[in-house]
Amino acid sequence: MRSPHVVVVMGVAGTGKTTIGPLLAARLGVPYAEGDDFHPQANIDKMSAGIPLGDEDRWPWLDAIGAWADGRRGLGGVVSSSALKRSYRDRLRATAPGIVFVHLTGDRKLIEDRMSHRQGHFMPAALLDSQFATLQPLQPDEAGVAVDVSGSPKEITERAAKALDALPDAPR
């Protein structure tokens, strides 16, 4: 299955962006880019120290993700990004018109439990409260779908692919 969409898999930490993103990309037959790889070292250092990023920290990161997404326009691709605020998604859309979002959503307790079992990730569970406080869910005028993260990665990926199938084609 090929998709003209460039998909941003979004959500708070622990929802499975890094797990679902590559699975969804494989399902769609498009490349995947890990959003965390676009962070400058200063951002990683801040988050590793338990310090939430501010908007000024995020702009260069979002611009780099947007540039990757724009380079995939008409070809398709999947990239992960928390994209918690509408202004962040607007910034991504300004750089990469036509992108669509898969918002991974779920119960806070489930997400916290999953975070507590992760190894080798720089985002501590202590920052989850700030993530939920910052989160502005997708609005009706934003191209995208919300997908519940309960169940297995395969089940979540299938729900996301089916929801994307129901969207009109993204502009090329």
N, C-alpha and C positions, 0 to 999 in steps of 0.2 A: 504494500500500500504506500503510495507516495502522497505527500501533502504539500500544497503550496504555502501553507501557514508557517510562519516563524512563531513558535510557541515559547512563551515565558512561563515556566513552572514556578509559581509564587506561593508564599505562605510564611508563617512564623517558623522559627527554628524548630526542628524536630518533626515537621510534618512529612518529611520524606522526599524533599526536592532532589537530593543527591541520589536517592534510590530510584524514584519514579522517573526523573528526567531521562536517564539513559535507557530505561525500559521503554518509555514512550517514544523516544527517538528511534530505537530499534523497531518498534511496532510500526512507526510511520515511515521507516526507511530513510531517515535523514540524520545528519550529524548532531552530536550533543556537545555543548560547552558548559563546563562547570562554572557557575557564576562566582564562586569563591575565588577562583583563579584570577579573576579580574581585579580583586582587591589589592591596593598597594600595601606594602609591608606595615606601614604606620597603622592602617585600619586593623590588620590582623593582630598587631601588638596591643592595640586598645581593647579589642574584644577578648583577647586572651587574658587580659588583666581584669576582665569583668566590667569594662567601661563601655556603655552603649555609644554607638556612633551617632554623631549629629548630622544634620543635613549637609553641612559643608564637607564632611568626610565622605558622604555618599555621592555627591555630584560627579566626581571623576570616575568613580566605579560604575555608576549608571551610564555615563557617556561611553565608557569602554564596552559595556554589555550592548548598548544600543548600536554602536558601530559594528560589532560582530553580527548582530541581528540584521542590520541594514545590508550587510554584505551577503546575507543569505536570502534576501528578498527575491521572491519568485522561485527559489530553490527549496525552501523549507529548512527547518532546523529547530532544535530545542535547546533552550538555555535556562539555567536556574537563576533566580534572583528573588530575594524576599519581597521586594516591590510592595512594601506594606502600606505606603501612603499613596493616595491618588496623585499627589504631585510627583512622586517617583515614577509612577506609571505614565503620567503625562510626559515626563522627561524622556522616558524610553520611547514613547510614541512619536515624540518630536524628532528623534534621531532615526527611528525605524518605523515609519508609517505602515500600518497594516498588521502589526504584530497582534497576536491574541494571547490571552492569559488563561492558564489553568490554575485556579486558586485551590490549593490543597487545604481543606478545612477539617477540623475535628475537635473532639472533646479535649479540654486542657489537660485533664488527668492522664488520658491516653498519650498525649504528646509529651508531657513531662516524663512519663514512664519510659517512653522510647528514648528520650534524650539521656536519661540516666544510664541506659545500657550502651550508649555510643562510646567508642574508643577512638582516640586520636583526633578529635575535632576541637577546634579552638573556641567554639561558642559554648560557654558553660550554661547549665540549666538555670542558674541564677538570673540570667538575662531574659528568661522567658516572660516574666511579668512585663518588662519594658516592651517586648515584642507585641504582646497582646494589647497593651495600652496604646501602642502606635498604630496597630492594624486598622485600616479603613478598607472594608470589603469592597469587592468590585461593585460598581454602580450599573444600573440598567443600560446606560449609554456607553459602557465599556465593552469592547469585544472580548468575550471570554466566558468561561464556565467555572462553577464551583464543584469540586469533587471531594466527597468525604473520604477520609483516610483510614476508616476502619476496614479491617480485612487484610488480606495478604497483598504484597506488592503487585502480584499478577492481577488480582481483582481490582485494585485501585487503577492500575494501568488500563485495563479494559474499560472501566467506567470513564476514564479520561478520554480514551480514543473514541468511544461511542458518543460522548458529549461533543467532542470536536467535529465528528462526522456530521452532527446536526447543525453546525455553524455554516453560514454561506462562505464561499471561498474568500480568502483575504485578497486585498488588492495586490497586483503584481507590479 
